[in-house]
Every structure is written in structure tokens, then in C-alpha cells.
Amino acid sequence: MRLSPGVRRAALTAHVSSSVGWFGAVAVFLVLAVAGLRSRDDHTVRAAYVAMDLSARYAIVPLAFASILTGLLSSLGTQWGLLRHYWVLIKFLLVVVATVILLLQLTPIGHLAATVTRTGLSSGQFSEARLSPIVHAIGGLAVLLTATVLAVFKPRGMTGYGRRRQERTSGID
């Protein structure tokens, strides 16, 4: 199934917008996580963790799913295909794994926000729990940057499926 040029451009625009939004939302999440870890002010710490919980649930997760869905639509509706080129397949798998990890982190982030809101937080409490969002955000940014590099440079290399499909198609012409 090939998308018409107008639909292809709309899908690509939606994909790029949601992916850039996802990257930016994770960058803001990282800033909040660092502020929550470094600040000595209880109000700042509480605000940072509540904002992290809200941004993860209502910005990052929807943007991640939008990026996956629009990327899937774009790959299946263009010559690139999902399984034809290694760069497309690797990029797709990277963002799916990143999204699964994100979903697994929602509960700990929510728990941290609820605990901080309910009990307050001195600078030494929950240090491991407070470091985890920073580590995960840095990892998420690295994965998203890798996916972006793959999309921009489109390294050569077809999968076995892609080579067979190309041979079949060129044999018909």
C-alpha cells in the first residue's frame, strides 16, 4: 500500500512533529529531575516531581505513541517499508523499547511524586529513587537521538526480506 503524496507528507509531518515533541518533553523532564534532585527547597522539589509525573503521563506518553503510530504509517506507506531496511527496523525497535521502558517507569514516577507531596523530602531521602528519573531521561534522549541520526543518514543495508522483495520486484519489470 503506497500513500498518496499528500497523505505521505501529512504523515511525515505528524511523525516529525510528534518525535521532536517527544524529544523536547524528555529534555524538560530531565531538567525537572535534576531540579528535584539538586534543590534544597521543599516547594521546588515537590513541584518538580509533580510536574514530572504530569509531563510523563500527559505529554511524553502520548507523544511516544503518536511517534510510533505515525512512523509505522509512514514506513508501511512508502518505499522504505518496515522490514526492508535495517535502519527503519532498528529505529522502530528502539522507539518501541523506549516506550515500554517509559510505561514501566510511570508507576515509580507517580509513587515518587505522591510520596514527596505527602511527606516532604529532605535532601538525603530517596536518593536512589530520585536519581532513576535522571538516568532514564538521559537514556531516553540517547535512544531518541540515535533514532534521529538513523532517520537523517539512512545507512545502507537491506534486510533479507528487503533483498528478496527487491529481487522479485525488479524481476517483474
C-alpha positions in Angstrom: 0.0 0.0 0.0 1.5 3.3 -1.1 0.3 6.6 0.4 -0.6 9.4 -1.9 1.9 12.3 -1.9 -0.4 14.5 0.2 -1.1 11.8 2.8 2.6 10.8 2.9 3.6 14.4 3.6 0.9 14.8 6.3 2.0 11.5 7.9 5.7 12.6 7.8 4.8 16.0 9.2 2.9 14.3 12.1 5.7 11.9 12.7 8.5 14.5 12.8 6.3 16.8 15.0 5.5 14.1 17.5 9.1 12.9 17.5 10.5 16.3 18.1 7.9 17.0 20.8 8.8 13.7 22.5 12.5 14.6 22.5 11.7 18.1 23.9 9.3 16.7 26.5 12.0 14.3 27.7 14.6 17.1 27.8 12.2 19.2 30.0 11.6 16.1 32.2 15.4 15.8 32.6 15.6 19.4 33.7 12.8 18.8 36.3 14.5 15.6 37.5 17.8 17.5 38.1 16.0 20.3 39.8 14.2 17.8 42.1 17.5 16.1 43.0 19.6 19.2 43.4 17.2 21.7 45.1 17.3 22.2 48.8 13.8 23.9 48.7 11.0 21.6 49.6 8.5 23.5 47.4 10.8 23.3 44.4 11.3 19.6 45.0 7.6 18.9 45.3 6.7 21.0 42.2 9.4 19.3 40.2 8.2 15.7 40.9 4.6 16.6 40.5 5.4 18.2 37.1 7.5 15.2 36.1 4.6 12.9 36.8 2.1 15.1 34.8 4.5 15.6 31.9 5.3 11.9 31.7 1.6 10.9 31.7 0.1 13.6 29.6 2.9 14.7 27.3 5.6 12.1 26.9 3.5 9.0 26.7 1.0 10.4 24.1 3.9 11.8 22.0 5.7 8.5 22.2 2.6 6.7 20.9 2.0 9.3 18.3 5.5 8.9 17.1 5.3 5.2 16.9 1.9 5.2 15.1 2.9 7.9 12.6 6.2 6.2 12.0 4.5 2.9 11.4 2.1 4.6 8.9 5.0 6.3 7.1 7.1 3.2 6.9 4.3 1.0 5.6 3.0 3.6 3.2 6.4 4.4 1.5 9.1 2.7 -0.4 11.1 2.3 2.8 8.8 -0.3 4.4 9.1 -1.5 8.0 11.1 -4.7 7.3 13.0 -3.8 4.1 15.8 -1.6 5.5 17.8 -2.2 8.7 17.7 1.5 9.7 13.9 1.6 9.6 13.6 -1.6 11.6 16.2 -0.6 14.2 14.7 2.8 14.6 11.2 1.3 15.1 12.5 -1.3 17.7 14.4 1.5 19.5 11.3 3.6 20.0 9.1 0.7 20.9 11.6 -0.4 23.6 11.9 3.2 24.8 8.1 3.4 25.1 7.9 0.1 27.0 10.5 1.4 29.5 8.7 4.7 29.8 5.5 2.9 30.6 7.3 0.8 33.2 8.6 4.0 34.8 5.2 5.7 35.2 4.4 3.9 38.5 7.8 4.7 40.2 7.5 8.4 39.0 3.9 8.6 40.3 4.9 7.0 43.5 7.8 9.4 44.0 5.6 12.4 43.2 2.9 11.2 45.7 5.5 10.5 48.4 7.2 13.8 48.1 3.8 15.6 48.0 2.5 13.7 51.1 5.6 13.6 53.3 8.0 16.3 52.1 11.6 15.5 51.3 14.9 16.2 52.9 17.9 16.2 50.6 19.1 12.7 51.6 15.8 10.9 51.3 15.0 8.6 48.4 18.4 9.4 46.7 18.3 6.3 44.5 14.6 6.8 43.6 15.4 10.4 42.8 18.4 9.5 40.6 16.5 7.0 38.5 14.4 9.6 36.5 17.7 11.3 35.6 19.3 8.1 34.3 16.1 7.1 32.4 15.7 10.5 30.8 19.4 10.6 29.7 18.9 7.1 28.3 15.7 8.1 26.6 17.3 11.1 25.0 20.2 8.9 23.7 17.8 6.5 22.2 15.7 9.3 20.5 18.9 10.9 19.2 20.0 7.6 17.8 16.7 7.2 16.0 17.0 10.7 14.7 20.5 10.0 13.3 19.2 6.8 11.6 16.4 8.8 10.0 18.6 11.5 8.8 21.5 9.4 7.5 19.6 6.4 6.4 22.5 4.0 6.4 22.6 1.4 3.6 21.7 -2.1 4.2 18.6 -4.1 3.3 17.2 -6.9 5.4 16.9 -10.4 3.8 13.2 -9.7 3.3 14.0 -6.4 1.6 16.5 -8.0 -0.7 14.1 -10.8 -1.7 11.3 -8.3 -2.3 13.6 -6.1 -4.4 14.7 -9.0 -6.5 11.0 -10.1 -7.0 10.1 -6.5 -8.0 13.0 -5.9 -10.4 12.3 -9.3 -12.0 8.8 -8.2 -12.9 9.9 -5.0 -14.7 
